[in-house]
Amino acid sequence: MKKARSLSYFVLSLFEGHLIHIHMKYKLEQMNPVAMKFLLTLFFLVTLWHISSAQLNAWVGLDGDWNIGANWSQGTVPDAMDSVVIDSNTVTIPSGFQAVGKYILTKLGSSLVIADNGSLSIAGSTNDPAILIGSFTNNGLLHIDGSTAGNNLGLRFGGLSVNNDSIILVNANGLTNGGTLENNGLIEIGLFSQMQVSAVQNSLKLTNNGTIVVNGTNATSSNGLISLDTLINTGTISIENIDGSQAHGIRNEGYLHNSGWIFINEILGSSANGIQNRDTIVNAGKITVENVFLFNNIDCTQPGAGIFNEDSICIKNDPTYESTGIDIFAPDNFLINMQGGSIIIEGINGAATEGIHNGGDLTNHGKITILNQSERLGIINVETFINHDTIEFVNFSGLTGISNGDVFCNESQGKLLFKNFSGTAIDNNDTLKNHGLILMDTFTSSTLFQTSNSLFYNNGMVSIQNDQNVTTPFFNKTNGHVHNDTAGVLSFRNLTMSQALNNSATMTNDGLVEIIDGTSDQNKINMPNAASQLTNNGDIILTNLGGVGFSLSNAISLVNADSGLIRIDSISGSFMRGIVGFNSEIVNSGRLEISNNFSSDAINISGTSSLTNDGYITLSNIAGSGVWASASVTNKECGIISLDKELRVIGSGVFTNRGSIFQNYNGGNIFSNPGISSGLLIDRQESFNGANYTNNGLLFIDFTDTVNCLDTIFNISAGPNDSTIAASPNVYLDEDKTIVAGTIDLTNNWIVLSEPSASATAVYAEFTFSSGCKKVLPLSLENPVEPCGSINIWTGNISSDWHVAGNWSLNAIPIASDDVLIPNGSTVVIQSGMTGLAAVLTVDINASFTVDGELDVQN
């Protein structure tokens, strides 16, 4: 907290219409006693000279009552024409007595007391104020009326003053406190008129536990209240109808602590502020500022000025007025909204206005609400802005909700809420870090969130939902960078916009980007120029949308990295596609899944585009082609493409497969230029179209008939096996390779299934490619596998005799429950007089099997 000013101003009114300002280097109580005595002696000599022409009635009695004539120098109780001077002792205006005077002066060391139901009225024709240097206690009424004094009569306190009842100033030039004033009752000032003064001016310490009311001024540049040192309010301060150039409701140049209510209304002059704070305000109560005509409702533009808000600040403007809500202008200024603090700013309008202008330190631990604002900015930040709790915009129709030009951090508990919004919610031109929640709900803006020459770092939640025909909710503009970190979520739901995310610069996603339930037939993620680049290490999910999932035009690249997942599901509309690329690069090393594209192709690339896959691409239930390309498509060694439609590579397009392709489609593929494969092809419909396509790898056709426990899959590749592709000896029932289902032998082109589950619909084989990468690939089974018993495989290690145990894998002659396999190249004889037994017998077509005795096959 900033230290209150040590420089005090003791302001005394001397001579007609003039002010003598005695500048004290230290507070009065800290001043050298000799200097203090000299100063006050000088003051009283000048004052007594000034009032000598008036009828002087000085106190000459001892302690006693005002209403006893013998206590006064004139021998009579002062009347309305007397200038009253009390230089010592205690004077009491008794209960029920109505004291009067033209002028009053009490000296240091004296004491004036107005008892209960007593009163003192000062209403002379002089321009001099009532000056109370001695102690003053008011339990009744002090009334000053300057109507006959040219509206210049006022009240000055210089000692210890306590008001427990009422002080009323009418048509006067206000109240000045140069000592210690405590108000426990009512101080009311109306229609003060002296130019460049204040209705209330505090030069030392003013404590208000009651009510201070200032209503109306007839002078320009006249403030409601100026505090040059310490102002403590636990009651109510009400200031209304202040009219004049640079005339403020409250000007604070010291320390202001409010735990009561400060109400300011109708500040009408140009360059005027509701509150002009030049030092420190601590608000633990309620501050209400309404209807400031032109400038700032609360102004903190002087260097070092700051506000701590622990309770409530409410700002509300007439729609025709043009003033900023709170202006924190200089780098060392601050507004700190503490935990539990509330700031509500309503009705800020005008072409050059903001709800909050932050050029210093804006920190929120409570709640800030920008309500019913139009025309310009909700919050503009050009320095440091940190939010730990809630900032909400409701019914906003201005230009921008938050305009960030420096560093803005929305911390883990922070919430930025935009509801019923029109305009740009956030315009980021520097650094925006979100660790909390940004919610944009029900909006009509053309662009809701944009970054330009800036960084947006998100490790929290950004939710954009329920738009009303917005063009681009999220726009990453030229030279911007968006980094959605591992815990970050960018969520777009129930949108009618043409684009959810327009990435015209660079973007990195390590978290989750989801676009769900959109109806427009336009692009959902648009990358429109040569600066566009998106790298995905996390998840991008596009579901139940109209339009194109990704649209790339002259983009640098869309890179789905090893850990990345891009899932595009249920795309509808006229000729809509999962991914469209023109003169753009698409690289997949992770998982790319496109399904239920009801209109056209899953992936469509043209021009100088390229699609390179080193990960897993799954394309299913596609209306058009799986891949339509007049450009380059490369499936690398570790790449897997699984699709249920054709590959269509036409024009100048080139298709190269060095990895794995699973295809479940009986319509054939189209290659207008020679394609090449040195990888693994698995055709689930026995219809892989090899026209204009060279296969140097392996082509498997899945099982199509009922599969017995002993069966083989043959290599029917158009070309020779690629010697750089190797298979593990085992096949499995699961991807984790925990349940062995048989063995694989690429030399003899078979897979032998041994005791798989009857419900198995696929077995898994591990292949090693020339690059060294290993893939566990499923070989689907159209029909479930029949269960097996014990499998006994012929090895022929000793001879060709069936009945030699050493010739069998189980080292035992087969029995009636064994499933028996005689593999390729074997020579087996059942000798005359002998009977061979088996539950199931499988003999390879290239094996030699002679039965000279008997063979009993149970199944």
Solvent accessible surface area in square Angstrom, and as a share of the most:
residue,aa,sasa,rsa
1,M,145,0.65
2,K,57,0.24
3,K,180,0.76
4,A,28,0.22
5,R,74,0.27
6,S,73,0.47
7,L,69,0.35
8,S,4,0.02
9,Y,45,0.17
10,F,6,0.03
11,V,7,0.04
12,L,3,0.01
13,S,11,0.07
14,L,12,0.06
15,F,66,0.28
16,E,111,0.50
17,G,52,0.50
18,H,120,0.54
19,L,72,0.36
20,I,68,0.35
21,H,89,0.40
22,I,39,0.20
23,H,121,0.54
24,M,4,0.02
25,K,148,0.63
26,Y,111,0.42
27,K,51,0.21
28,L,23,0.11
29,E,124,0.56
30,Q,119,0.53
31,M,38,0.17
32,N,91,0.47
33,P,106,0.67
34,V,117,0.67
35,A,47,0.37
36,M,34,0.15
37,K,152,0.64
38,F,140,0.58
39,L,23,0.11
40,L,10,0.05
41,T,67,0.39
42,L,87,0.43
43,F,6,0.03
44,F,20,0.08
45,L,111,0.55
46,V,41,0.23
47,T,4,0.02
48,L,56,0.28
49,W,169,0.59
50,H,44,0.20
51,I,8,0.04
52,S,78,0.50
53,S,110,0.71
54,A,25,0.19
55,Q,88,0.39
56,L,62,0.31
57,N,0,0.00
58,A,23,0.18
59,W,10,0.03
60,V,91,0.52
61,G,11,0.11
62,L,143,0.71
63,D,102,0.53
64,G,25,0.24
65,D,52,0.27
66,W,0,0.00
67,N,57,0.29
68,I,85,0.43
69,G,18,0.17
70,A,83,0.65
71,N,21,0.11
72,W,4,0.02
73,S,61,0.39
74,Q,90,0.40
75,G,45,0.43
76,T,82,0.47
77,V,44,0.25
78,P,5,0.03
79,D,68,0.35
80,A,58,0.45
81,M,123,0.55
82,D,1,0.01
83,S,1,0.01
84,V,0,0.00
85,V,6,0.04
86,I,0,0.00
87,D,63,0.33
88,S,46,0.30
89,N,50,0.25
90,T,48,0.28
91,V,0,0.00
92,T,37,0.22
93,I,0,0.00
94,P,28,0.17
95,S,69,0.45
96,G,56,0.54
97,F,58,0.24
98,Q,143,0.63
99,A,2,0.01
100,V,52,0.30
101,G,1,0.01
102,K,28,0.12
103,Y,4,0.01
104,I,1,0.00
105,L,0,0.00
106,T,1,0.01
107,K,40,0.17
108,L,94,0.47
109,G,67,0.65
110,S,4,0.02
111,S,24,0.15
112,L,0,0.00
113,V,34,0.20
114,I,0,0.00
115,A,23,0.18
116,D,88,0.46
117,N,122,0.62
118,G,1,0.01
119,S,16,0.10
120,L,0,0.00
121,S,35,0.23
122,I,0,0.00
123,A,51,0.40
124,G,6,0.06
125,S,76,0.49
126,T,27,0.15
127,N,36,0.18
128,D,9,0.05
129,P,2,0.01
130,A,0,0.00
131,I,1,0.01
132,L,1,0.00
133,I,3,0.01
134,G,2,0.02
135,S,39,0.25
136,F,2,0.01
137,T,42,0.25
138,N,0,0.00
139,N,41,0.21
140,G,3,0.03
141,L,61,0.30
142,L,1,0.01
143,H,50,0.22
144,I,0,0.00
145,D,38,0.20
146,G,0,0.00
147,S,60,0.38
148,T,96,0.56
149,A,3,0.02
150,G,53,0.51
151,N,49,0.25
152,N,32,0.16
153,L,0,0.00
154,G,0,0.00
155,L,0,0.00
156,R,8,0.03
157,F,3,0.01
158,G,8,0.08
159,G,15,0.14
160,L,104,0.52
161,S,0,0.00
162,V,31,0.18
163,N,0,0.00
164,N,64,0.33
165,D,59,0.30
166,S,21,0.13
167,I,0,0.00
168,I,31,0.15
169,L,0,0.00
170,V,48,0.27
171,N,30,0.15
172,A,0,0.00
173,N,13,0.06
174,G,1,0.01
175,L,1,0.00
176,T,9,0.06
177,N,0,0.00
178,G,3,0.03
179,G,3,0.03
180,T,47,0.27
181,L,1,0.00
182,E,58,0.26
183,N,0,0.00
184,N,57,0.29
185,G,16,0.16
186,L,52,0.26
187,I,2,0.01
188,E,68,0.30
189,I,0,0.00
190,G,15,0.15
191,L,81,0.40
192,F,0,0.00
193,S,22,0.14
194,Q,45,0.20
195,M,115,0.52
196,Q,135,0.60
197,V,17,0.09
198,S,4,0.03
199,A,0,0.00
200,V,2,0.01
201,Q,26,0.12
202,N,0,0.00
203,S,1,0.01
204,L,14,0.07
205,K,87,0.37
206,L,0,0.00
207,T,24,0.14
208,N,0,0.00
209,N,63,0.32
210,G,14,0.13
211,T,44,0.26
212,I,1,0.00
213,V,36,0.21
214,V,0,0.00
215,N,68,0.35
216,G,7,0.07
217,T,15,0.09
218,N,100,0.51
219,A,7,0.05
220,T,70,0.41
221,S,26,0.17
222,S,0,0.00
223,N,8,0.04
224,G,0,0.00
225,L,0,0.00
226,I,10,0.05
227,S,0,0.00
228,L,12,0.06
229,D,1,0.01
230,T,21,0.12
231,L,0,0.00
232,I,38,0.19
233,N,0,0.00
234,T,66,0.38
235,G,14,0.13
236,T,37,0.21
237,I,0,0.00
238,S,16,0.11
239,I,0,0.00
240,E,42,0.19
241,N,60,0.31
242,I,0,0.00
243,D,70,0.36
244,G,4,0.03
245,S,53,0.34
246,Q,115,0.51
247,A,0,0.00
248,H,7,0.03
249,G,0,0.00
250,I,0,0.00
251,R,53,0.19
252,N,0,0.00
253,E,12,0.05
254,G,0,0.00
255,Y,41,0.16
256,L,1,0.00
257,H,48,0.21
258,N,0,0.00
259,S,50,0.32
260,G,14,0.14
261,W,96,0.34
262,I,0,0.00
263,F,34,0.14
264,I,0,0.00
265,N,23,0.12
266,E,40,0.18
267,I,0,0.00
268,L,61,0.30
269,G,6,0.06
270,S,54,0.35
271,S,45,0.29
272,A,0,0.00
273,N,0,0.00
274,G,0,0.00
275,I,1,0.01
276,Q,16,0.07
277,N,0,0.00
278,R,71,0.26
279,D,15,0.08
280,T,0,0.00
281,I,2,0.01
282,V,3,0.01
283,N,0,0.00
284,A,32,0.25
285,G,7,0.06
286,K,86,0.36
287,I,3,0.01
288,T,9,0.05
289,V,0,0.00
290,E,45,0.20
291,N,28,0.14
292,V,0,0.00
293,F,83,0.35
294,L,73,0.36
295,F,96,0.40
296,N,7,0.04
297,N,0,0.00
298,I,1,0.01
299,D,1,0.00
300,C,0,0.00
301,T,32,0.19
302,Q,65,0.29
303,P,98,0.62
304,G,19,0.18
305,A,0,0.00
306,G,0,0.00
307,I,2,0.01
308,F,30,0.13
309,N,0,0.00
310,E,79,0.35
311,D,60,0.31
312,S,20,0.13
313,I,1,0.00
314,C,31,0.18
315,I,2,0.01
316,K,100,0.42
317,N,7,0.04
318,D,49,0.25
319,P,100,0.63
320,T,106,0.62
321,Y,32,0.12
322,E,79,0.36
323,S,1,0.00
324,T,9,0.05
325,G,0,0.00
326,I,0,0.00
327,D,19,0.10
328,I,0,0.00
329,F,119,0.50
330,A,11,0.09
331,P,101,0.64
332,D,83,0.43
333,N,0,0.00
334,F,19,0.08
335,L,0,0.00
336,I,34,0.17
337,N,0,0.00
338,M,66,0.30
339,Q,157,0.70
340,G,64,0.62
341,G,2,0.02
342,S,32,0.21
343,I,0,0.00
344,I,62,0.32
345,I,1,0.00
346,E,34,0.15
347,G,8,0.08
348,I,1,0.01
349,N,13,0.07
350,G,1,0.01
351,A,78,0.60
352,A,80,0.62
353,T,6,0.03
354,E,15,0.07
355,G,0,0.00
356,I,0,0.00
357,H,32,0.14
358,N,0,0.00
359,G,3,0.03
360,G,0,0.00
361,D,48,0.25
362,L,0,0.00
363,T,15,0.09
364,N,0,0.00
365,H,62,0.28
366,G,4,0.04
367,K,88,0.37
368,I,0,0.00
369,T,13,0.07
370,I,0,0.00
371,L,41,0.20
372,N,64,0.33
373,Q,2,0.01
374,S,33,0.21
375,E,101,0.45
376,R,66,0.24
377,L,11,0.05
378,G,0,0.00
379,I,0,0.00
380,I,31,0.15
381,N,0,0.00
382,V,68,0.39
383,E,54,0.24
384,T,49,0.28
385,F,0,0.00
386,I,48,0.24
387,N,0,0.00
388,H,61,0.27
389,D,45,0.23
390,T,12,0.07
391,I,0,0.00
392,E,24,0.11
393,F,0,0.00
394,V,32,0.19
395,N,71,0.36
396,F,1,0.01
397,S,64,0.41
398,G,7,0.07
399,L,111,0.55
400,T,7,0.04
401,G,0,0.00
402,I,0,0.00
403,S,17,0.11
404,N,1,0.00
405,G,35,0.34
406,D,41,0.21
407,V,55,0.32
408,F,0,0.00
409,C,20,0.12
410,N,0,0.00
411,E,50,0.22
412,S,77,0.50
413,Q,134,0.60
414,G,1,0.01
415,K,72,0.30
416,L,0,0.00
417,L,22,0.11
418,F,0,0.00
419,K,78,0.33
420,N,81,0.42
421,F,4,0.02
422,S,41,0.26
423,G,18,0.18
424,T,20,0.11
425,A,0,0.00
426,I,0,0.00
427,D,27,0.14
428,N,0,0.00
429,N,66,0.34
430,D,52,0.27
431,T,25,0.14
432,L,0,0.00
433,K,72,0.31
434,N,0,0.00
435,H,59,0.26
436,G,8,0.08
437,L,50,0.25
438,I,0,0.00
439,L,34,0.17
440,M,0,0.00
441,D,30,0.15
442,T,49,0.29
443,F,1,0.01
444,T,74,0.43
445,S,4,0.03
446,S,77,0.50
447,T,22,0.13
448,L,0,0.00
449,F,0,0.00
450,Q,29,0.13
451,T,0,0.00
452,S,21,0.13
453,N,99,0.51
454,S,12,0.08
455,L,60,0.30
456,F,0,0.00
457,Y,47,0.18
458,N,0,0.00
459,N,44,0.23
460,G,10,0.09
461,M,66,0.29
462,V,1,0.00
463,S,10,0.06
464,I,1,0.00
465,Q,43,0.19
466,N,47,0.24
467,D,5,0.03
468,Q,91,0.40
469,N,128,0.66
470,V,2,0.01
471,T,77,0.44
472,T,8,0.05
473,P,0,0.00
474,F,0,0.00
475,F,50,0.21
476,N,0,0.00
477,K,64,0.27
478,T,76,0.44
479,N,107,0.55
480,G,3,0.02
481,H,57,0.25
482,V,0,0.00
483,H,46,0.21
484,N,0,0.00
485,D,27,0.14
486,T,104,0.60
487,A,65,0.50
488,G,1,0.01
489,V,32,0.19
490,L,1,0.00
491,S,1,0.01
492,F,1,0.01
493,R,98,0.36
494,N,88,0.45
495,L,3,0.01
496,T,55,0.32
497,M,1,0.00
498,S,31,0.20
499,Q,31,0.14
500,A,0,0.00
501,L,0,0.00
502,N,16,0.08
503,N,0,0.00
504,S,7,0.04
505,A,3,0.03
506,T,49,0.29
507,M,3,0.01
508,T,30,0.18
509,N,0,0.00
510,D,33,0.17
511,G,9,0.08
512,L,50,0.25
513,V,1,0.01
514,E,19,0.09
515,I,1,0.01
516,I,28,0.14
517,D,58,0.30
518,G,6,0.06
519,T,102,0.59
520,S,20,0.13
521,D,62,0.32
522,Q,93,0.41
523,N,32,0.17
524,K,0,0.00
525,I,1,0.00
526,N,14,0.07
527,M,0,0.00
528,P,46,0.29
529,N,50,0.26
530,A,72,0.56
531,A,41,0.32
532,S,0,0.00
533,Q,57,0.25
534,L,0,0.00
535,T,33,0.19
536,N,0,0.00
537,N,49,0.25
538,G,9,0.08
539,D,54,0.28
540,I,0,0.00
541,I,29,0.14
542,L,0,0.00
543,T,38,0.22
544,N,82,0.42
545,L,2,0.01
546,G,5,0.05
547,G,0,0.00
548,V,16,0.09
549,G,0,0.00
550,F,0,0.00
551,S,18,0.12
552,L,2,0.01
553,S,39,0.25
554,N,68,0.35
555,A,6,0.05
556,I,88,0.44
557,S,5,0.03
558,L,2,0.01
559,V,37,0.21
560,N,4,0.02
561,A,23,0.18
562,D,117,0.61
563,S,82,0.53
564,G,3,0.02
565,L,29,0.14
566,I,2,0.01
567,R,93,0.34
568,I,0,0.00
569,D,32,0.16
570,S,24,0.15
571,I,0,0.00
572,S,49,0.31
573,G,31,0.30
574,S,74,0.47
575,F,152,0.63
576,M,24,0.11
577,R,59,0.21
578,G,0,0.00
579,I,1,0.00
580,V,34,0.20
581,G,0,0.00
582,F,92,0.38
583,N,49,0.25
584,S,5,0.03
585,E,72,0.32
586,I,4,0.02
587,V,34,0.19
588,N,1,0.01
589,S,30,0.20
590,G,5,0.04
591,R,111,0.41
592,L,3,0.01
593,E,31,0.14
594,I,1,0.00
595,S,27,0.18
596,N,40,0.21
597,N,0,0.00
598,F,113,0.47
599,S,33,0.21
600,S,11,0.07
601,D,12,0.06
602,A,0,0.00
603,I,0,0.00
604,N,16,0.08
605,I,0,0.00
606,S,29,0.19
607,G,39,0.38
608,T,115,0.67
609,S,3,0.02
610,S,31,0.20
611,L,1,0.00
612,T,34,0.20
613,N,1,0.00
614,D,47,0.25
615,G,5,0.05
616,Y,52,0.20
617,I,1,0.00
618,T,40,0.23
619,L,2,0.01
620,S,40,0.26
621,N,84,0.43
622,I,10,0.05
623,A,55,0.43
624,G,20,0.19
625,S,5,0.03
626,G,0,0.00
627,V,1,0.01
628,W,66,0.23
629,A,0,0.00
630,S,23,0.15
631,A,7,0.06
632,S,45,0.29
633,V,2,0.01
634,T,35,0.21
635,N,0,0.00
636,K,82,0.35
637,E,38,0.17
638,C,25,0.15
639,G,0,0.00
640,I,7,0.03
641,I,0,0.00
642,S,16,0.11
643,L,5,0.02
644,D,41,0.21
645,K,38,0.16
646,E,12,0.05
647,L,0,0.00
648,R,72,0.26
649,V,3,0.01
650,I,48,0.24
651,G,51,0.49
652,S,90,0.58
653,G,0,0.00
654,V,73,0.42
655,F,2,0.01
656,T,18,0.10
657,N,0,0.00
658,R,98,0.36
659,G,0,0.00
660,S,0,0.00
661,I,1,0.00
662,F,1,0.00
663,Q,4,0.02
664,N,63,0.32
665,Y,50,0.19
666,N,112,0.58
667,G,51,0.49
668,G,13,0.12
669,N,3,0.02
670,I,71,0.36
671,F,14,0.06
672,S,56,0.36
673,N,50,0.26
674,P,98,0.61
675,G,3,0.03
676,I,67,0.34
677,S,0,0.00
678,S,25,0.16
679,G,0,0.00
680,L,0,0.00
681,L,1,0.01
682,I,2,0.01
683,D,1,0.01
684,R,49,0.18
685,Q,76,0.34
686,E,98,0.44
687,S,34,0.22
688,F,34,0.14
689,N,52,0.27
690,G,40,0.39
691,A,64,0.49
692,N,73,0.37
693,Y,19,0.07
694,T,70,0.41
695,N,10,0.05
696,N,56,0.29
697,G,0,0.00
698,L,2,0.01
699,L,21,0.10
700,F,4,0.02
701,I,35,0.18
702,D,9,0.05
703,F,18,0.08
704,T,45,0.26
705,D,107,0.56
706,T,77,0.45
707,V,1,0.00
708,N,67,0.34
709,C,4,0.02
710,L,5,0.03
711,D,43,0.22
712,T,28,0.16
713,I,7,0.04
714,F,102,0.42
715,N,30,0.15
716,I,94,0.48
717,S,20,0.13
718,A,97,0.75
719,G,18,0.18
720,P,103,0.65
721,N,58,0.30
722,D,28,0.15
723,S,112,0.72
724,T,73,0.42
725,I,12,0.06
726,A,55,0.42
727,A,32,0.25
728,S,21,0.14
729,P,93,0.58
730,N,45,0.23
731,V,0,0.00
732,Y,25,0.09
733,L,36,0.18
734,D,33,0.17
735,E,112,0.50
736,D,113,0.59
737,K,79,0.34
738,T,99,0.58
739,I,92,0.47
740,V,80,0.46
741,A,0,0.00
742,G,2,0.02
743,T,64,0.37
744,I,13,0.07
745,D,40,0.21
746,L,31,0.15
747,T,122,0.71
748,N,56,0.29
749,N,45,0.23
750,W,26,0.09
751,I,0,0.00
752,V,9,0.05
753,L,0,0.00
754,S,34,0.22
755,E,99,0.45
756,P,6,0.04
757,S,52,0.34
758,A,53,0.41
759,S,85,0.55
760,A,13,0.10
761,T,88,0.51
762,A,18,0.14
763,V,0,0.00
764,Y,39,0.15
765,A,0,0.00
766,E,25,0.11
767,F,0,0.00
768,T,40,0.23
769,F,5,0.02
770,S,69,0.45
771,S,71,0.46
772,G,50,0.48
773,C,24,0.15
774,K,127,0.54
775,K,41,0.17
776,V,41,0.24
777,L,1,0.00
778,P,29,0.18
779,L,0,0.00
780,S,33,0.21
781,L,9,0.04
782,E,115,0.52
783,N,46,0.24
784,P,72,0.45
785,V,2,0.01
786,E,78,0.35
787,P,95,0.60
788,C,24,0.14
789,G,34,0.32
790,S,56,0.36
791,I,18,0.09
792,N,0,0.00
793,I,52,0.26
794,W,11,0.04
795,T,61,0.35
796,G,30,0.29
797,N,116,0.60
798,I,118,0.60
799,S,50,0.33
800,S,42,0.27
801,D,34,0.18
802,W,0,0.00
803,H,38,0.17
804,V,44,0.25
805,A,39,0.30
806,G,19,0.18
807,N,0,0.00
808,W,7,0.02
809,S,57,0.37
810,L,87,0.43
811,N,110,0.56
812,A,47,0.36
813,I,64,0.33
814,P,5,0.03
815,I,102,0.52
816,A,40,0.31
817,S,70,0.45
818,D,9,0.05
819,D,4,0.02
820,V,0,0.00
821,L,7,0.04
822,I,0,0.00
823,P,19,0.12
824,N,55,0.28
825,G,63,0.61
826,S,12,0.08
827,T,74,0.43
828,V,0,0.00
829,V,28,0.16
830,I,0,0.00
831,Q,76,0.34
832,S,90,0.58
833,G,76,0.73
834,M,79,0.35
835,T,57,0.33
836,G,0,0.00
837,L,61,0.30
838,A,0,0.00
839,A,10,0.08
840,V,38,0.22
841,L,42,0.21
842,T,35,0.20
843,V,56,0.32
844,D,15,0.08
845,I,153,0.78
846,N,102,0.52
847,A,20,0.15
848,S,56,0.36
849,F,54,0.23
850,T,60,0.35
851,V,61,0.35
852,D,84,0.43
853,G,22,0.21
854,E,115,0.52
855,L,63,0.31
856,D,62,0.32
857,V,59,0.34
858,Q,96,0.43
859,N,137,0.70
